[in-house]
Amino acid sequence: MAGRAISAIFIIGGVLTCTLSASLGDSGAMVVAIMFGVGAVAVLAGLILWRLPWQRWSRRASLWTLVPAMLLTSLGNWAEPDPWLASIFSFLLAVWVGTSQRRGTTLLLGPVFAVTYWAPLALAPHAPGLENSVFYVTATCVLAGESVAWLTSRLHGVQRRLREHDERRFQALLAASSDATLVIGPDGRFGYVSPSVARLLRAPLEEIQALSAAEVVARHVRAEDAAMLQERLRYLLDDPGTEVTVRFQVRADEGWRDVEGIARNLCDDADVRGVLVTLRDVSERTDLERALTEQAFTDQLTGLPNRALLQDRTEQVLRAADRTGEPAALLLIDLDRFKEVNDTLGHHNGDLLLQQVARRLTGVLRGSDTVARLGGDEFAVLLPTVGGVEDALAVSAKIADALDTPFLLEGLSLEVDGSVGVAVYPDHADDSSQLLQRADVAMYAAKTGHLRQVAYDPRLDQHNPHRLGLLGQLRRAITGGELVVFYQPKADASSGAILGAEALVRWQHPEHGLLAPNEFIPLAETTGLIRQLTSYVLATALRDCRAWRDAGHDVSVAVNVSARCLLDLELPVEIQRLTEEHEVPTDRLIVEITESVIMSDPNRALEVLNRLHALGVRLAIDDFGTGYSSLAYLKNLPVQELKVDRSFVTHMRERESELAIVRSTVDLGHNLGMHVVAEGVEDAATWQELSALGCDEIQGYFLGRPMPAGDVIGWLGSHRALSSAQS
């Protein structure tokens, strides 16, 4: 249609040119003809440049369009003075127009040529030859208009083919995509369904297209999810521009598969009306998420919930108890003689025993109760509803009876009893942390009293008000800067030269003043804050050690590490990070552990100690002689120091037995290639005797009391090395 309109414009322009030329004469006609011809060519060129997609335009089409036009125009320019050649030009023009199947234009040529030839003769007899010029101009206009019309039709064809090509490519991409796409119209029927939908729903595409969205949901979606999807669909159809994400399950060959859908209302789009839905099979991702969740909240050995999941469930149970008014209870169970099984039959059989205990506990409890393993040989039972303390004790007795039956391991019948501590909410605690702590107090009372079960009683916790108050404030103390680190120096036993200092944490409580470690370290152990506390002490000690080195004192710093931290495989990683952060050589850090800490889980402890040793960290056994350890195992530890406990050093000069222990410890340490440090040195005579025994280092009040970090540099600067003989 555009080509026809342009052709008509050019033809009308040619006729008007003829009329105007008749009144202007020959010279004027030539000027008008030339101007119109130039304008026609310019317009034609502009249209071609504007409309033609050059990157996809066929060269053959351009030649068949432009070459005839240029040829006939050239012939016209040459033929214009000669009427015979003009006749030939008109013949060629008629042939070209006729063969291009422009029937309307062919029929129009006769009248147009007659008017353009006879009009100048009738209107301007004084201008001979004008008819040829006017004829040429009109013919050129017809040619230009028809060329544009032909080009426009070709361009429309090219654009149509491009659209068809893009649509086929889009359809191919949707078919190959793993995501299923569909459009649901306002009437609830499908406006478009990609082939991926058929693969996802395991149904023929034609069958899906013939159904409504509600029918597809009813047939293929799990019943529990179908109502939700129907409601979301109605909501989307009524609210343009809304987007929702849902998860549901669709029927699979065997069972169900998880699908995630993203739906958006497109009713505000003029081109697409309806709800656009993209579906994706997320079964593998859901399985991975489920596996990660199980790993994070499940004890890998027994398959029971771990401490983190127990904490979460306890908080949920307590919230439910607040709503219903029914009490809940927490039971802590510690196995007796489990360490003997581990040491005698090995860790493999110890693990088998823990698995059998887990099965027995779950077998005697309700499905609504939670059995968890907190670590080691410690289990917990959460009772979401109980009648009170008596009911909780009845369940506790049932558990104890189940543990009384001997366990079979490697053909051996083993008796492994358990000590059970009971705490009831809200009778004994106000929150989950307090409930766990008080169940722990009761369990400890049962274990120390050799009883099967004990319910919490305030009298069991001798420091109850003070201890509970500290329990709630300890986390704030760690993060709020209330913990301070003091340092007690260590010196060479022979020369008196200061070799280092031991970091001793204190709590500067705003109400109770400076608290010693024994008042809050057990709380940190019970609540799990010990790791955070140890990290704080390590970072502070290394920072202060860096300050000493900057002041010219190349001394070491020692930090005590608890059992929970030593058995944490992340401890070496954290220590490496902190030493690099504070630029302290790893051999200037001494990690002190006790015998009991090592023997609580020797294999795990050995792994962590070997990692620390590989970093270059020095290791020391603190309070040596107060615990039980195997010398055969001790010699395999990568330990550089033995610290003789102060209980032996303080009375070694009055009691021969203590002196013998100190002498034996010094000899043992040296035979094992270790450095021996004596704690509790409070006078010069004890220092001299330790030096005579060959002790390597001393530590105690005689050398220096624990002091704040700000006093250490001044003390180091003013201290003169004293030998034991001069003291």
C-alpha positions in Angstrom: 0.0 0.0 0.0 2.9 2.4 0.8 4.4 1.7 -2.6 1.1 2.5 -4.4 0.7 5.7 -2.5 4.3 6.8 -3.4 3.7 5.9 -7.1 0.5 8.0 -7.2 2.4 11.0 -5.7 5.1 10.8 -8.4 2.5 10.5 -11.2 0.4 13.4 -10.0 3.7 15.4 -9.7 4.5 14.6 -13.3 1.1 15.8 -14.6 1.4 19.0 -12.5 4.8 19.5 -14.0 3.5 19.2 -17.5 0.9 21.9 -16.8 3.4 24.2 -15.2 5.8 23.7 -18.0 3.3 24.6 -20.7 2.9 28.1 -19.2 6.7 28.7 -18.8 7.9 27.7 -22.2 10.7 25.4 -23.3 13.4 26.7 -21.1 11.2 26.9 -18.0 9.9 23.4 -18.7 13.4 22.1 -18.8 14.2 23.7 -15.4 11.1 22.4 -13.8 11.7 18.9 -15.3 15.2 18.8 -14.0 14.2 20.1 -10.5 11.5 17.5 -10.3 13.7 14.7 -11.6 16.4 15.6 -9.1 13.9 15.7 -6.3 12.4 12.4 -7.3 15.8 10.7 -7.3 16.6 12.2 -3.9 13.3 11.0 -2.4 13.8 7.6 -3.9 17.4 7.3 -2.5 16.2 8.5 0.9 13.4 5.9 1.0 15.8 3.1 0.0 18.3 4.1 2.7 15.5 4.4 5.4 13.6 1.3 4.7 16.1 -1.2 3.4 17.8 -3.5 6.0 21.2 -3.6 4.3 22.6 -6.4 6.3 19.9 -8.8 5.0 19.1 -7.3 1.6 19.8 -9.7 -1.3 22.2 -8.4 -3.9 20.2 -10.0 -6.6 17.1 -8.0 -5.5 19.0 -4.8 -5.6 20.3 -5.4 -9.1 16.9 -6.2 -10.5 15.5 -3.1 -8.9 18.2 -0.4 -9.5 19.8 -1.5 -12.8 16.6 -1.1 -14.9 15.9 2.3 -13.3 19.4 3.6 -13.9 19.5 2.3 -17.5 16.1 3.7 -18.5 17.0 7.1 -16.8 20.2 7.2 -18.8 18.4 6.4 -22.0 15.9 9.1 -21.3 18.5 11.7 -20.8 20.1 10.9 -24.1 16.8 10.4 -26.0 15.0 13.5 -24.8 15.9 15.7 -27.9 15.0 12.9 -30.3 11.3 11.8 -30.3 12.2 8.5 -31.9 14.5 7.5 -29.1 11.9 8.8 -26.6 9.5 6.4 -28.2 12.0 3.6 -27.7 12.5 4.7 -24.1 8.7 4.6 -23.5 8.5 1.2 -25.1 11.2 -0.1 -22.7 9.5 1.5 -19.8 6.2 -0.1 -20.7 7.8 -3.5 -21.1 9.5 -3.3 -17.7 6.4 -2.2 -16.0 4.4 -4.9 -17.7 6.8 -7.7 -16.9 6.9 -6.6 -13.2 3.2 -7.6 -13.1 2.1 -4.0 -12.3 -1.2 -4.4 -14.2 -2.8 -1.2 -12.9 0.3 0.8 -13.8 0.4 -0.7 -17.3 -3.2 0.3 -18.0 -2.5 3.7 -16.6 0.5 4.4 -18.9 -1.5 4.9 -22.0 -3.7 7.8 -20.7 -0.7 9.3 -18.8 1.6 9.3 -21.9 -1.2 10.8 -24.1 -1.9 13.6 -21.7 1.8 14.3 -21.2 2.4 14.3 -24.9 -0.6 16.3 -26.2 -1.0 18.8 -23.3 2.2 20.7 -24.2 1.1 20.9 -27.9 -2.3 22.2 -27.0 -1.3 24.6 -24.3 2.2 25.7 -25.5 2.5 25.6 -29.3 5.3 28.2 -29.0 7.5 25.6 -27.3 8.4 22.9 -29.8 9.8 19.7 -28.4 8.4 20.4 -25.0 6.2 17.2 -25.2 9.4 15.1 -25.2 10.7 16.7 -22.0 7.4 16.5 -20.2 7.0 12.9 -21.4 10.4 12.0 -20.1 9.8 13.6 -16.7 6.4 11.9 -16.3 7.9 8.5 -17.3 10.8 9.0 -14.8 8.2 9.7 -12.1 6.2 6.6 -12.9 9.4 4.5 -13.0 10.5 5.9 -9.6 7.1 5.3 -8.0 6.9 1.8 -9.3 10.4 1.0 -8.1 9.6 2.2 -4.7 6.4 0.2 -4.6 8.3 -2.9 -5.7 11.0 -2.3 -3.2 8.5 -1.8 -0.4 6.8 -5.1 -1.2 10.1 -6.9 -1.2 11.1 -5.3 2.1 7.8 -6.4 3.7 8.5 -9.9 2.6 12.0 -9.8 4.1 10.7 -8.5 7.4 8.0 -11.2 7.5 10.6 -13.9 6.9 12.9 -12.3 9.6 10.0 -12.4 12.1 9.2 -16.0 11.2 12.9 -16.9 11.6 13.1 -15.2 15.0 9.9 -16.9 16.1 11.2 -20.3 15.0 14.5 -19.7 16.8 12.7 -18.6 20.0 10.5 -21.7 19.9 13.7 -23.9 19.5 15.3 -22.2 22.5 12.2 -22.7 24.6 12.1 -26.4 23.5 15.7 -26.9 24.4 15.5 -25.1 27.8 15.3 -27.2 30.9 12.9 -24.6 32.4 9.3 -25.1 31.5 7.4 -22.0 30.3 3.7 -21.5 30.0 1.2 -18.6 29.8 -2.2 -18.8 31.5 -4.8 -16.5 30.1 -7.4 -14.5 32.0 -9.9 -17.3 31.4 -7.6 -19.8 33.1 -6.7 -21.7 29.9 -3.2 -21.9 28.4 -2.2 -19.4 25.8 1.2 -21.0 25.4 2.9 -24.2 26.6 6.5 -24.9 25.9 7.6 -28.5 25.1 9.6 -28.6 28.4 6.3 -28.6 30.3 5.4 -32.0 28.8 8.8 -33.4 29.9 8.3 -32.0 33.4 4.8 -33.4 33.9 5.4 -36.6 32.0 2.3 -36.0 29.8 1.8 -35.3 26.1 1.9 -31.7 25.1 -1.4 -31.9 23.2 -3.1 -33.2 26.3 -1.8 -30.4 28.5 -2.8 -27.7 25.9 -6.3 -29.1 25.9 -6.8 -28.8 29.6 -7.2 -25.7 31.8 -4.7 -24.7 34.4 -6.9 -25.9 37.2 -7.3 -29.3 35.6 -3.5 -29.7 35.1 -2.9 -28.8 38.8 -5.6 -31.3 39.9 -4.1 -34.2 37.8 -0.3 -33.7 38.3 0.3 -31.7 41.5 0.3 -33.3 45.0 -3.0 -32.8 46.7 -1.5 -30.9 49.6 0.0 -28.3 47.2 -2.9 -28.1 44.8 -5.1 -25.9 46.9 -2.3 -23.5 47.5 -1.5 -23.2 43.8 -5.2 -22.6 42.9 -5.3 -19.8 45.5 -2.1 -18.2 44.2 -3.4 -18.4 40.6 -6.6 -16.6 41.5 -4.6 -14.0 43.3 -2.3 -13.5 40.4 -5.1 -13.1 37.8 -6.7 -10.4 40.0 -3.6 -8.4 40.7 -1.6 -7.1 37.6 2.2 -6.8 38.0 2.4 -9.2 40.9 5.1 -11.9 41.0 5.2 -14.9 43.4 7.6 -17.8 43.9 6.2 -21.2 45.0 7.5 -24.7 45.6 5.4 -27.8 45.2 5.6 -31.4 44.2 4.5 -33.0 40.9 3.9 -36.7 40.2 6.9 -38.6 39.0 7.4 -42.1 37.7 8.1 -43.3 41.3 7.0 -40.9 44.0 7.2 -37.1 43.7 9.6 -34.5 42.4 10.1 -31.0 43.8 9.3 -28.1 41.4 10.0 -24.4 41.9 7.7 -22.0 40.0 8.0 -18.2 39.4 4.7 -16.6 38.2 4.1 -13.1 37.1 0.8 -11.3 36.1 1.3 -9.7 32.6 -2.2 -8.3 32.3 -0.7 -4.8 32.2 1.3 -5.7 29.1 -0.6 -4.8 25.8 1.2 -7.6 23.9 0.8 -10.4 26.4 -2.2 -10.8 28.6 -2.2 -13.5 31.3 0.1 -15.1 33.9 3.6 -16.0 32.8 4.9 -19.1 34.7 8.4 -20.6 34.6 8.8 -24.0 36.2 12.1 -25.7 37.2 12.8 -29.2 38.6 14.7 -28.6 41.8 14.6 -32.1 43.2 18.4 -32.4 43.2 18.8 -29.0 44.9 16.2 -30.0 47.5 18.0 -33.2 48.2 21.2 -31.3 48.6 19.6 -28.8 51.0 18.1 -31.6 53.0 21.4 -33.4 53.2 23.2 -30.2 54.3 20.5 -29.6 56.9 20.8 -33.1 58.3 24.6 -32.7 58.4 24.3 -29.4 60.3 21.7 -30.6 62.8 22.3 -34.3 63.1 24.9 -36.3 64.9 26.7 -38.3 62.2 27.4 -41.3 64.4 24.0 -42.0 65.8 21.7 -40.2 63.4 20.1 -38.3 66.4 19.6 -34.5 66.6 22.8 -32.7 67.8 23.1 -29.9 70.3 22.1 -27.2 67.8 18.9 -28.9 66.8 18.1 -29.7 70.4 18.5 -26.0 71.3 16.1 -25.1 68.5 13.5 -27.7 69.4 13.8 -26.7 73.1 12.9 -23.1 72.3 9.9 -24.2 70.3 8.7 -26.5 73.1 9.0 -23.7 75.6 7.0 -21.3 73.5 4.3 -24.0 73.1 4.4 -24.6 76.9 3.8 -20.8 77.4 0.7 -21.0 75.2 -0.8 -24.2 76.6 0.4 -23.9 80.2 1.7 -27.5 80.2 5.2 -28.1 81.7 8.1 -29.5 79.6 11.2 -31.3 80.8 14.8 -31.8 79.8 16.8 -34.9 80.8 20.6 -35.1 80.5 22.1 -38.6 80.5 25.8 -39.4 81.0 27.0 -42.9 80.6 29.1 -44.6 83.3 32.3 -46.5 82.4 32.2 -45.5 78.8 35.8 -44.5 78.8 36.8 -48.0 79.9 35.0 -49.5 76.9 36.8 -47.0 74.6 40.2 -47.7 76.1 39.8 -51.5 76.3 37.9 -52.3 73.1 38.9 -49.3 71.0 37.0 -46.4 69.5 35.2 -48.5 66.9 33.4 -50.5 69.6 32.9 -47.4 71.6 31.0 -46.0 68.6 29.0 -49.2 68.3 28.0 -48.8 71.9 26.8 -45.3 71.4 24.7 -46.4 68.5 23.1 -49.1 70.6 22.4 -46.6 73.4 20.7 -44.3 70.9 18.4 -47.1 69.7 17.5 -48.0 73.2 16.6 -44.5 74.2 14.4 -43.9 71.2 12.8 -47.3 71.7 11.4 -46.5 75.2 10.2 -42.9 74.4 7.2 -41.4 72.6 7.4 -40.3 69.0 6.9 -36.7 70.1 9.9 -36.8 72.4 13.4 -35.7 71.1 16.5 -37.8 71.8 19.7 -35.9 71.0 23.4 -36.6 71.4 25.3 -33.7 72.8 28.8 -35.1 72.3 31.0 -37.9 73.7 28.8 -40.1 75.9 26.3 -37.4 76.8 22.7 -37.6 75.6 19.6 -35.5 76.2 15.9 -36.2 76.1 13.4 -33.4 75.5 9.8 -34.1 76.8 7.5 -31.5 75.2 4.6 -32.3 77.7 4.9 -33.8 81.2 2.6 -33.6 84.2 5.4 -32.2 86.4 8.6 -33.3 88.1 7.2 -36.7 89.2 6.3 -37.6 85.6 9.7 -36.5 84.4 11.3 -38.7 87.0 9.2 -41.6 85.9 10.5 -41.2 82.4 14.0 -40.9 83.8 13.6 -44.2 85.6 12.3 -45.8 82.4 15.5 -44.7 80.7 17.7 -45.9 83.5 16.0 -49.3 83.4 16.6 -49.5 79.6 20.3 -48.9 80.2 20.5 -51.6 82.9 20.2 -54.3 80.3 23.8 -55.4 79.3 25.1 -54.4 75.8 26.8 -57.0 73.6 30.1 -56.0 71.9 32.4 -58.5 70.3 30.7 -61.4 72.2 31.2 -59.6 75.5 28.3 -58.6 77.8 28.9 -55.1 79.0 27.1 -53.2 81.7 27.0 -49.5 81.1 24.8 -47.5 83.5 23.7 -43.9 83.1 23.3 -40.9 85.4 20.2 -38.8 84.6 19.6 -35.2 85.6 16.1 -33.8 85.3 15.0 -30.2 85.0 11.4 -29.1 84.4 10.1 -25.9 82.8 8.9 -23.5 84.2 9.5 -24.9 87.7 13.3 -24.9 87.4 14.1 -22.5 84.6 13.0 -19.4 82.7 14.5 -20.2 79.3 16.2 -22.9 77.3 19.7 -22.1 78.3 18.8 -22.1 82.0 16.9 -25.3 81.6 20.0 -27.0 80.0 22.3 -25.6 82.7 20.1 -26.8 85.6 19.6 -30.3 84.0 23.4 -30.4 83.9 23.6 -29.5 87.6 21.2 -32.3 88.4 23.1 -34.8 86.2 26.4 -33.9 87.8 24.8 -34.4 91.3 23.6 -37.9 90.1 27.0 -38.8 88.8 29.0 -37.7 91.8 26.4 -39.2 94.2 26.4 -42.5 92.2 22.6 -42.2 91.8 20.5 -43.2 88.8 18.5 -40.0 88.6 18.3 -36.6 90.3 15.8 -33.8 89.8 17.1 -30.3 90.0 17.0 -28.6 93.4 18.4 -25.1 94.2 20.4 -26.6 97.0 22.4 -28.6 94.5 23.8 -25.4 93.1 25.6 -23.9 96.0 26.3 -20.6 94.2 22.9 -20.6 92.5 21.9 -16.9 92.5 25.4 -15.6 91.9 26.2 -18.3 89.3 22.9 -17.8 87.4 23.5 -14.1 87.3 26.9 -14.5 85.9 25.6 -17.0 83.4 23.4 -14.4 81.8 26.1 -11.8 81.8 29.0 -13.8 80.5 28.3 -13.3 76.8 28.0 -9.6 77.4 31.3 -9.6 79.2 33.1 -11.2 76.3 31.7 -8.9 73.7 31.6 -5.8 76.0 35.3 -5.7 76.9 34.8 -6.7 80.6 37.3 -9.5 80.3 40.9 -8.5 81.0 44.1 -10.5 80.6 46.8 -10.5 83.3 50.3 -11.9 82.8 52.5 -13.9 85.2 56.2 -14.0 84.2 58.3 -17.1 83.8 62.1 -17.1 84.2 65.1 -19.3 83.5 65.7 -21.3 86.7 69.5 -20.9 86.4 70.0 -17.3 85.3 66.7 -15.7 86.3 66.3 -14.2 82.8 62.7 -13.6 81.8 61.6 -16.0 79.1 57.9 -15.3 78.8 54.6 -14.9 80.6 51.4 -16.9 81.0 48.1 -15.2 80.1 45.5 -15.4 82.9 42.0 -14.1 82.1 40.0 -12.1 84.7 36.5 -10.7 84.6 36.2 -7.1 85.7 32.6 -7.3 86.7 30.8 -4.0 87.2 29.2 -5.2 90.4 31.3 -8.0 91.9 34.7 -6.6 91.0 37.6 -8.6 89.7 36.6 -12.3 89.4 39.0 -15.2 89.1 38.8 -17.7 86.3 37.4 -20.5 88.4 34.2 -18.4 88.9 33.3 -18.1 85.2 35.4 -20.6 83.2 33.1 -23.5 84.2 30.1 -21.4 83.1 31.8 -20.8 79.7 32.4 -24.6 79.4 28.7 -25.4 80.2 27.2 -22.8 77.9 29.6 -23.3 75.0 31.0 -19.8 75.3 34.5 -21.2 76.0 35.4 -21.1 72.4 34.6 -17.4 72.1 36.4 -16.7 75.3 39.5 -18.6 74.2 39.5 -16.7 70.9 39.4 -13.4 72.8 42.3 -14.4 75.1 44.4 -15.7 72.2 43.9 -12.5 70.2 44.7 -10.3 73.2 47.8 -12.2 74.3 49.2 -12.1 70.8 48.5 -8.4 70.5 50.3 -7.7 73.8 53.2 -10.0 72.7 53.6 -7.9 69.6 53.8 -4.8 71.8 56.5 -6.4 73.9 58.5 -7.3 70.9 58.2 -3.7 69.5 59.6 -2.5 72.9 62.6 -4.8 72.5 61.6 -7.7 74.7 61.7 -11.0 72.7 59.6 -13.1 75.1 56.9 -15.8 74.6 53.3 -15.9 75.8 51.4 -18.9 77.0 47.6 -19.5 76.8 45.6 -22.2 78.4 43.2 -24.1 76.1 40.2 -26.1 77.4 39.1 -29.6 76.2 36.3 -28.2 74.0 38.8 -26.0 72.2 41.6 -28.6 71.9 39.2 -31.1 70.3 38.1 -28.5 67.8 39.9 -29.1 64.4 39.5 -25.4 63.6 41.8 -24.3 66.4 45.0 -24.6 64.4 43.4 -22.5 61.6 42.4 -19.8 64.0 45.8 -19.7 65.7 47.6 -19.4 62.3 45.3 -16.5 61.4 45.9 -14.7 64.6 49.7 -15.1 64.6 49.8 -13.8 61.0 47.4 -10.9 61.9 49.6 -9.8 64.9 52.9 -10.7 63.2 54.1 -12.9 66.1 56.3 -15.9 65.3 54.5 -19.1 66.0 57.3 -20.3 68.2 56.6 -17.4 70.6 53.2 -18.9 71.4 52.8 -21.7 73.9 49.5 -23.6 74.1 49.0 -25.2 77.5 46.7 -28.2 78.0 46.1 -30.5 80.9 46.5 -34.3 81.1 42.7 -34.8 81.5 42.0 -32.7 78.4 44.4 -34.9 76.3 43.0 -38.2 77.7 39.3 -37.3 77.2 39.8 -38.1 73.5 43.4 -39.0 72.8 43.1 -39.6 69.1 41.4 -36.3 68.4 43.7 -34.4 70.7 46.7 -35.9 69.0 45.5 -34.8 65.6 45.0 -31.2 66.8 48.4 -31.2 68.6 50.2 -32.4 65.5 48.7 -29.6 63.4 49.7 -27.0 66.0 53.2 -28.5 66.1 53.5 -28.4 62.3 52.7 -24.6 62.6 55.6 -24.2 65.0 53.5 -23.6 68.1 55.1 -24.8 71.3 53.0 -27.2 73.4 53.0 -27.6 77.2 51.2 -30.0 79.6 49.9 -28.0 82.5 49.4 -29.3 86.1 51.3 -32.5 85.3 51.0 -35.2 87.9 47.4 -34.3 88.9 45.7 -36.5 86.3 46.1 -39.9 84.9 47.9 -40.4 81.6 49.7 -43.3 79.9 53.4 -42.7 79.6 53.4 -44.8 76.4 51.0 -42.3 74.9 52.7 -39.3 76.5 56.0 -40.0 74.7 54.2 -39.8 71.3 52.8 -36.4 71.9 54.5 -33.4 70.2 54.9 -31.6 73.5 57.9 -29.5 74.4 57.1 -28.6 78.1 56.0 -30.3 81.3 54.7 -27.9 84.0 54.9 -29.4 87.5 51.7 -28.6 89.4 52.0 -26.0 92.2 50.5 -28.5 94.7 53.8 -30.5 94.6 56.1 -27.5 94.4 54.6 -25.6 97.3 55.3 -28.3 99.9 58.4 -30.0 98.3 60.7 -28.7 101.0 58.5 -30.0 103.9 57.3 -33.3 102.4 59.6 -35.9 101.0 56.8 -37.4 98.9 56.2 -34.1 97.0 60.0 -33.7 96.6 60.2 -37.2 95.1 57.4 -36.4 92.7 59.0 -33.2 91.5 62.4 -34.9 91.1 60.8 -37.7 89.1 58.8 -35.3 86.9 62.0 -33.4 86.1 63.9 -36.6 85.2 60.9 -37.9 83.2 60.6 -34.6 81.3 64.3 -34.5 80.4 64.3 -38.2 79.4 61.4 -37.5 77.0 63.3 -34.5 75.6 61.0 -31.9 77.2 61.5 -28.6 79.0 60.3 -28.7 82.7 58.6 -25.7 84.3 57.8 -25.5 88.0 54.7 -23.5 89.1 54.0 -22.1 92.6 57.5 -20.9 93.4 57.0 -18.5 96.4 60.4 -18.2 98.0 64.1 -18.1 97.1 64.8 -21.5 98.8 62.4 -23.3 96.6 63.9 -21.6 93.5 67.4 -22.8 94.5 66.3 -26.3 95.2 64.5 -26.5 91.8 67.6 -25.2 90.1 69.6 -27.9 91.8 67.2 -30.6 90.6 67.7 -29.4 87.0 64.4 -27.7 86.5 64.5 -25.4 83.5 62.0 -22.7 84.3 60.2 -21.3 87.3 56.9 -19.4 87.7 55.3 -18.1 90.9 54.7 -15.2 93.2 58.4 -14.9 94.2 59.2 -14.0 90.6 56.2 -11.8 90.0 52.4 -11.8 90.6 50.0 -11.6 87.6 49.9 -8.0 86.3 47.9 -6.1 83.8 49.2 -5.8 80.2 50.0 -2.1 80.7 52.5 -2.9 83.5 54.4 -5.7 81.8 56.6 -3.6 79.6 57.7 -1.4 82.5 58.3 -4.5 84.7 60.4 -6.1 81.9 62.4 -3.0 81.5 63.2 -2.6 85.2 63.7 -6.3 86.0 67.2 -7.4 86.4 68.1 -11.0 85.7 68.8 -12.8 89.0 70.3 -16.2 89.4 69.0 -18.6 92.0 72.2 -18.2 94.0 71.8 -14.4 94.2 68.2 -14.6 95.3 
